[in-house]
Amino acid sequence: MRKFLARNSMVLAVIGSATLLAGCGSTGLFNRDRPDEFAVQRQAPLVIPPDFALTPPAPGAPRPSDRSTAQQAQDALFGPPAPRSEIERAATGRAGTAAAAIRSTVGDPKTNTVAKGEVTRDIIAAPQGDGREAQAVAGS
């Protein structure tokens, strides 16, 4: 009787695990291509312009409504790019342009580097703030 129960429980376990595994399959009656609901964007409604004496658009000019919703949201949140100050333009002008393969060169193990010491490491690793949390110990 024990062998019979052990064999039946083993068969039931195999059937149950096969049923659970079959549920993970991707083929079936309800498998169909669904649209990506995050890729769908609303089209701007058609409006009649108040002025019918419109000039035709310039050839090659971008259309005003061709921006994606993500770009429209960024423009609404952050606005247009801010103009650079004279100091920033002078600094970037003096810095020049970076070499095309600078990222590859920096990551190369054959690139020679100079150890700046522990003081530089401590300055870079210092906590951000105005120094209120800094403590000094006076010598006795």
C-alpha positions as CSV (number, residue, x, y, z in Angstrom):
1,M,0.0,0.0,0.0
2,R,2.9,2.4,0.8
3,K,4.4,1.8,-2.6
4,F,1.1,2.5,-4.3
5,L,0.7,5.8,-2.4
6,A,4.4,6.8,-3.0
7,R,4.0,6.0,-6.7
8,N,0.7,8.0,-7.0
9,S,2.1,11.0,-5.1
10,M,5.2,11.0,-7.4
11,V,3.0,10.9,-10.5
12,L,0.8,13.7,-9.1
13,A,3.9,15.8,-8.4
14,V,5.2,15.3,-11.9
15,I,1.8,16.1,-13.4
16,G,1.5,19.2,-11.2
17,S,5.0,20.5,-12.0
18,A,4.4,19.9,-15.7
19,T,1.1,21.8,-15.5
20,L,2.8,24.8,-13.7
21,L,5.6,24.8,-16.2
22,A,3.2,24.7,-19.1
23,G,1.6,27.9,-17.7
24,C,4.9,29.8,-18.4
25,G,4.7,29.1,-22.2
26,S,4.1,32.0,-24.6
27,T,2.1,30.3,-27.2
28,G,-1.6,29.9,-27.0
29,L,-5.0,31.2,-27.9
30,F,-4.6,34.6,-26.3
31,N,-1.1,35.3,-27.5
32,R,-1.3,38.2,-30.0
33,D,0.7,41.3,-30.8
34,R,-0.4,44.2,-28.6
35,P,0.5,47.8,-29.2
36,D,2.9,49.5,-26.8
37,E,0.7,51.8,-24.8
38,F,3.7,53.9,-23.8
39,A,4.7,54.5,-27.5
40,V,1.3,56.0,-28.4
41,Q,1.1,59.7,-28.4
42,R,-1.9,62.0,-29.1
43,Q,-2.0,63.9,-32.3
44,A,-2.5,67.7,-32.0
45,P,-6.0,68.7,-32.9
46,L,-6.7,70.4,-36.2
47,V,-7.4,74.1,-35.8
48,I,-8.4,76.7,-38.3
49,P,-5.8,79.5,-38.2
50,P,-7.2,83.0,-37.5
51,D,-5.1,84.5,-40.4
52,F,-5.6,83.0,-43.8
53,A,-2.7,85.1,-45.3
54,L,-0.1,82.6,-44.1
55,T,3.3,82.4,-45.7
56,P,4.5,79.0,-46.8
57,P,7.1,77.3,-44.6
58,A,10.7,77.6,-45.5
59,P,12.1,74.6,-47.2
60,G,13.9,72.3,-44.8
61,A,12.5,74.1,-41.7
62,P,11.3,71.8,-38.9
63,R,7.6,71.6,-38.4
64,P,6.4,73.1,-35.1
65,S,4.3,70.1,-34.1
66,D,6.9,67.4,-34.8
67,R,8.3,67.3,-31.3
68,S,7.7,64.3,-29.2
69,T,5.7,64.5,-26.0
70,A,8.9,63.9,-24.0
71,Q,10.5,66.9,-25.7
72,Q,7.4,69.0,-25.1
73,A,7.5,68.0,-21.4
74,Q,11.2,68.9,-21.0
75,D,10.6,72.3,-22.7
76,A,7.6,73.0,-20.3
77,L,9.6,72.0,-17.2
78,F,13.0,73.5,-18.0
79,G,12.4,76.1,-20.7
80,P,14.8,76.9,-23.5
81,P,18.6,76.6,-23.0
82,A,20.0,79.5,-21.1
83,P,22.6,81.7,-22.8
84,R,26.2,81.1,-21.7
85,S,27.9,83.9,-19.7
86,E,30.9,85.7,-21.0
87,I,33.1,83.9,-18.4
88,E,31.8,80.5,-19.4
89,R,32.4,81.2,-23.1
90,A,35.9,82.5,-22.4
91,A,36.8,79.4,-20.3
92,T,35.5,77.0,-22.9
93,G,37.3,78.9,-25.6
94,R,40.6,78.7,-23.8
95,A,40.1,75.0,-23.0
96,G,39.8,74.1,-26.7
97,T,38.4,70.8,-27.9
98,A,39.1,67.4,-26.6
99,A,40.9,64.7,-28.6
100,A,38.5,62.4,-30.4
101,A,39.8,59.3,-28.6
102,I,40.2,60.8,-25.1
103,R,38.0,58.3,-23.4
104,S,39.9,55.4,-24.9
105,T,43.2,56.9,-24.0
106,V,42.2,57.6,-20.4
107,G,41.0,54.0,-19.9
108,D,44.2,52.5,-21.4
109,P,46.4,50.7,-18.9
110,K,49.5,52.1,-20.6
111,T,48.5,55.7,-19.8
112,N,50.9,57.2,-17.3
113,T,49.3,58.9,-14.3
114,V,50.8,60.9,-11.5
115,A,49.8,60.1,-7.9
116,K,48.9,63.4,-6.2
117,G,49.1,61.9,-2.6
118,E,46.8,61.5,0.3
119,V,46.0,65.2,0.7
120,T,44.4,65.4,-2.7
121,R,42.5,62.2,-2.0
122,D,41.2,63.7,1.3
123,I,40.2,67.0,-0.4
124,I,38.2,65.1,-3.1
125,A,36.6,62.8,-0.6
126,A,35.7,65.6,1.8
127,P,32.0,65.9,2.6
128,Q,30.0,68.6,0.9
129,G,29.0,71.6,2.9
130,D,30.2,74.8,4.4
131,G,32.4,73.2,7.1
132,R,30.1,73.5,10.1
133,E,30.6,69.8,10.7
134,A,34.4,70.0,10.7
135,Q,36.1,69.6,14.0
136,A,39.5,70.7,15.1
137,V,41.5,69.5,18.0
138,A,43.8,72.1,19.7
139,G,47.2,70.9,20.9
140,S,47.8,70.8,24.6
